[in-house]
Structures are given as C-alpha cells and as structure tokens.
Amino acid sequence: MDTLSRGTSDLDAHVVVRRDRFEVDVALAVPDGQVLGVLGPNGAGKTTVLRALAGLLPLDAGHLRLGPDDLAGQPPEDRRIGVVFQDYLLFPHLSALDNVAYAARAAGVRRAAARADAAGWLEQVGLADHAGHRPRQLSGGQAQRVALARALAARPRLLLLDEPLAALDAGTRLGLRADLRRHLTSYGGPSVLVTHDAVEAMVLTDALVVLDGGRVVQRGRPAEVARRPRTEYVARLLGLNLWTGTARDGVVTLPAGRLVAPGATGEVHVALRPSAVALHRRHPEGSPRNVWPGRVAGVEAVGDRVRVAVSGAPDVLADVTPDAVADLDLSAGAEVWVSVKATELAVYPV
C-alpha cells in the first residue's frame, strides 16, 4: 500500500494563542517528509501548539500554511490533518478494521471500499490478524498502531502525534519506536510529534524545538540539542549537568563555584556527562583541574549505574558503579570530593 500522502506540502506556522495570562508564541517550519519534535516540560505550551495546528484552538495571531494554502480559520474537518492522540481515542464499539475505515466512511466513501482500504493499512502496521478485534481486546501497542493506521488512512497533508508512546510500558515503547519511525518516514508529509521523552525525541525526529513558558528556547537537530543543551530542563532530560557562567582566562565563574575550562571566554554554558565525574572520600591526587568538596544529597539507580547527587559549589550529578557506592559508602550526607577533567567539559556560548 502506498503510504505517501497526496498533495502534502511544507508546513509554515506561527502559532500565537492567548489564554488568560499565558501566551504561546511559537514559529514552526517542517518540510515534507520530515518529523519535527516539540519537547518541553508540563505547561510549556506543547499541547496548545498541537491543538492549534489541528484547528481545535483558534489562532489569536500568526499564520498556518501548508504549501500555498492558508489553513487558519478553516474548520478541523476541512484541514486534512491526521491526529494520533495520547490515549488513541479509538471507538470502543468498533473493530480495529472499522476504526481505521472511519475516516474514509466519514468522507463519504462506501463501506466496502473503506473497509478494503482499512484492511491494507492494518496489514501495513502488522495487525491484519487483529482486524476483527475491538479496542478492549488489543494491547496498548496494538491500539497505538490502529490509531496510527486510522490517521494515515485519511491521507492527511499533515500528521500530528501527541505523546504517541506515553501510554505504553517501557518494554513496549522500546519495540515500537523503530516501527513508528519507519511509518513516519514512509508517510511522506510533514509530521509534528509532541513528547516529553528525550529518547523518543532523539530517535523519532529530524529536528527539535524546545518550549518553555510558551516560547521556543532552543531549536536544532536532535544531536545538536543533545550536545549543547541550553536549558536545565533539556539537560535534565538528557541526564547532563549544565551550568551557566562567565568565562575569563580559561576559568568559568558560576553562581556557585568555578570551573577550569581552557579557551573559554564570555557568557557560556558548561555541559558535563555524569559518567565523567569522579567521586572520592579524600582529596584526590593526580591531574584533574577541577576539584571541590561536596555532600551526597541523594542516590538513585539508573540502569546498571548509580546516579549520585552531590551538593557543593557547584552541585553535580555523578554516575558510578554499585561497587563504588559500597566501597566509598556513598550514603546520603556523606562528605566527598568531586573531580572533573577540564577536557570533559563541553563549553559553548550562551
């Protein structure tokens, strides 16, 4: 079955929506065949942007164009936009086949033709054997694929996905990410994916915009955002330490503490992987240029490592082995020394 949407065009949008004292003001550009990820904390404006693109919220200002067509002011049913909602919104009384066929039926396609087309979409997402199952008989991953097939069956000019894997358990998400990326790539039109999951953002998207307080605070390719986060939110999502300070003569002065970073100058961000942080119970010997005292504030298992939060000047996260936790007795309140090689610091302008 041909998954390429007919008549798709680049998305060019400037979404301005005002609600009480909160304003969302976000510019987006998504070429055909590309997936834009919209990342941000709760309340950043992600869902508002998605609902405005879908026509479920009116714009207070700005524009919304797909190719030469101005969609602002058009009702949702005339926009030819497919939406995969976080909870999928499948009709509980319809089979998987009839859920997928719904879009064509609503557009006036005869029942037999709509069901035949829907059968092709279910085969494409690997659910041909589940065509007669109702939503309650489907697993979370199967329901997600039915919702995606239903959105694509409408031949949308734009595809919107709102936290499409959030309702799934971690194991199911892992298996479906690759499938979802394949379907998004073969779709052919522009897609906008809202997520708060950094791994999804890195795996599923071609470009990212990061929202905070209704504004874009960072944009770029996923690898660029991962290498050079510009907000604490993004750094926290990616599991990085991030500080902001003023560099002079190779020393970055932070609100709390200093870091030696040769070559740095001006207002800078400093990013550091927790795995590059070493902890000691005594002042360390050797070559690290950055050494400071701290106190263990918390200990948490992260995969096969242990993440240790250390209060100091500056505060820092360190990833160590379980053996190191035992050998160093890294319980809450323990006094430690932190060491970081200057070469491990990623320094870039604010």
N, C-alpha and C positions, 0 to 999 in steps of 0.2 A: 504494500500500500504506500502510495506517495504521501510523505508527511509534510512536504513543503507547502506552506500556506500560500494561497493565491492572492496576489495583489498586496503583499506586505511591503512596508516602506519604513525608512528610518524614523525613529521616534525623536521628536524635538519638543521638550516640555519645560515650562517654567510654572511650577505649582505654587500658588500663593493661596493659603486657606487660613482664615482667622476665626478662632473660636475663643470667646471670652477674652482673656488676657494672653492667650497663646497664639502665636503666629508661626505657620510653616511657610518657609520661603526657600524652595529647592529647585534648581535647574538640573535637568537630566537630558542626556543625549545617548541614544542606543542605536547603533547601525543594525541593519538586517543581519540575522544570523548570530548576533552577539547576546550574551547574558549579562545584564547589569545587576550586581548585588547591592542592596540597600541595607546597611548594617548600622546598628545603634542601640543604646540602652532603652529600657521601657520608658515611654513618654517622650521619646526623641522626635516623633512625628512620622515614623515609618509607615504605619497603617494608614494614617491620614493621606500620605502621598499615594499609596496604592488605591485607596477608595476614590481619590480624586481622579486618578488615571482611568479607573473603571467607570466613572460617571456617577458614582454613588454619593459623592460630595461635590457641590458646585465650586468652581474657582472664584475667589474674590478678586483676583488679578492674575496676570500672566497669560500663558497660552498653552495649547496642547495640539500638536500637529503630528500626523502620520503621513510622511511624504508631503504632498501638496494639500492634503485635506485638513481642515480645521475642525477638530472634534469638540472643542469647548462649546458647551450649550447643547450638544446632541444628547438625547436620552441614551441610557446604557444599552438598550436593546438594538440601537442603530450603530453602535460603535464597532461591532465585530471584534470584541475583545474577549479572550478566554481567561477565566479566573480559576485557580486552584486554591480553595480556602484552607485554612489551617485545620479545620475539623471536617473538611471534604464536602459536607452538605449533600450527601447522596440521599436520594429519595428512598426511605426505608421500605416502602411497599412495592418498589420496582426491582426487577432483577438487574444484575450488572449490565446485561445487554440493553435493557430498556433505559437504564440510567444514561448510558452512552448515546443511545439513539434519541434522547430527549431533545437535544439541541436541534437536530435536523427536523424532528417532528414539530417543534415549536416554530420552525421556519416554513412549515407547510409541506415538507417532504412526506410522501405517502409512507405508511407504516412499514410495508415490506422493504422498500428501498432504504429507509432509515435503519432498519434492523440489519440489513445486509451490510451496510457501511459500518455500523457499530461492531459487527462481528469481526470485520477486518481490523478495526482499531484494537479490539480486545486481543486478537491474535498478535498484533504488533507489540503489545505490552506484556505478552506472555500469560494471558488469562483466558484463552479460548475455552479451556475446560471448566471455567467458572462462570460462563455466560448466564446460566440459569440461577445462580446464587443471589440471594438478597444480601444487602449490606451486613446484616447481623451474622451471616454465615461466612463472612470474609475476615481474614486477618487484617491488622492495621496496614501492613504493607500492601496487601491486595486492594484494600479500599483506596489507598493513595494512588495506585496505578489506574483504578477505574476512574477516579476523579480527573487524573491527567488525561486519560483517553477521552473522557467527555469534553474536556476543554479543547483538545486538539480536533475532535470530530466536528467542531463548529467552524473549522478553517479560519481561525482568528487572525487578524492582522497584527495583533499584539497579545502576548501571553503574560499574565501576571500570576505570581505564586506567593502566597502569604504563609511563611514558615511551613513549607510543604512536608517536612520530615519531623516537625516538632512533636507530633502526637505518637511517634513510634519509639520503641525501646532502643537502647544503644546498639544492640546487635543487629536489629532490623535496619536501622539507619545506615549502618556501615555497608550492608549489602545493596541497599537501594541507591546510594549516592552515585555509583557508577552507571546504573541504569538510567537514573534521572538525567545525568549529564549527557548520556547518549541521545535520549529523546529530545532534550533541549537543543542539542547541536543539530540534529536532523530536522527539527521543526522548520527552520529557515527564516523565521521572522524575528523581530526584536523581542526579548524577554526581560522582565524585571522581577527579581526574586528578593523578597524581604526575609531577613533572617537575623537572629542574634547569635548564631553559632559560627564561630570563626572557622572551623574546619569546613563546614558547608560553604561558607563564603570563598574559601581558598580553592575548593575542589570544583564547585559548580559554576563559577562566574568568570567572565573575561575582564571585567572591570568592577571597581567598588566605589561607592560613595558612602561615607560615614556621617551620620547625622547626630547632632546633639542640640537640644533646645530648639528644634525646628530648622536648624541651619546645617549646611554642609561644612564639616570641619576638616575633612580630608577626602581626597579622591585620587584614584590611580589604579594601576594593575594590582591584582592581589599580592604578587611577590613584592612589589614596591611598598605597599602598605605594610606588609609583614616585616620588611627590613627596616622601615623608617616610620614607625607609628608616631602620630602627633598628638594623641590624647591618651590620658591614663586609661580610659575605657578600652581603647584598642589594644594598648599594651597589656592590660589585664586579661583580655580575651585571648591574646596570643601567648600569655604566660611569660611576658617580658617585664624586666624592671625598666622604668622610664623616669628620667629626671630632666628638669629644665633649669638652666643656669646661664651664667655669663662667663665666657672663656677669655683668658688673657695669659699670654706667655705659657700656654700649654697647661694651665690649671683652670678647671671649671668650678666656679663658686656657686654652690647650691643654696637654697633657703636654709638647709641644714647640712653642713659639711662641705667638703671639697673633694674633687676627683682629679687626678693627674691624667691628662689626655693630650699628649704632644701634638702640636699642629692645630689645635682647636682655637678659634677666635670668635668673639662676638656672642650674640644670643644663640644658644644651641640647645638641642635635645640630646640626651645621652641615653642610649638603649643598651641593655645588657641581658644576656641569657642567664637564667638562674643556674644552669649547669656549669657556667663559667665562674661561679662564686665558690670560694673555698672557705670552710669554717675551721677554726682551731680553738682549743681551750687555753693556749698560751700564745703570746705574741710570736708570730711566725718569723722564721728566718728565711733568707733567700731573696729572690728578685722582684716579687710583686711591688709595683709602685704605689698601690692603694691599699692601705691597711687601716682599719679603725675598729674600735670596740663596740660591742652591742649586747643585747639581751634577747634570748629566744622568746618570741611572743606567741608562737603557735607552731604546731607540727601537723602535717596532713599528708596522707598517702596519695600520690599521683602516679598511677600506673605502677611500674616496678621501681619507682624512685620515691623519695620522701621530700616534700617541699617544706622548708623551714622558713618561717617569717621571723626576721630579726629587726628589732627596734634599735636604731642608732642614728648616727649623723653621717650619711642618710640611712633611712630604713631600706631594707633589701630582702629579696626572696632568694633562697639558695636551694638547689636540688642536690640531694646527697643520697647515698645508698643506705638501705636499712642497717647495714653493718656499721656505717659511720655514725648513725643515730645512737646505736648501742655503745660503740667504743667511746664516743665523745659525751655520752649521757646528755643528749640534746632535748631535755625536757623543758617545759615552759618555765621561764625565769632563769635558766642557765646563762651565765656570763660567757661570752665567746668573743673571738677576734675574727673579723672578716678580712679576706684578702682577695684582690682582683688585679689581674694583669692589665696594664694600660692598653695593650694590644687587643684585648677582648671587648673594649668599649666601642660602640658604634656612635659616632658623633656627627651631627648634621644640623644645618641652620634651622632656626625656628621659622 
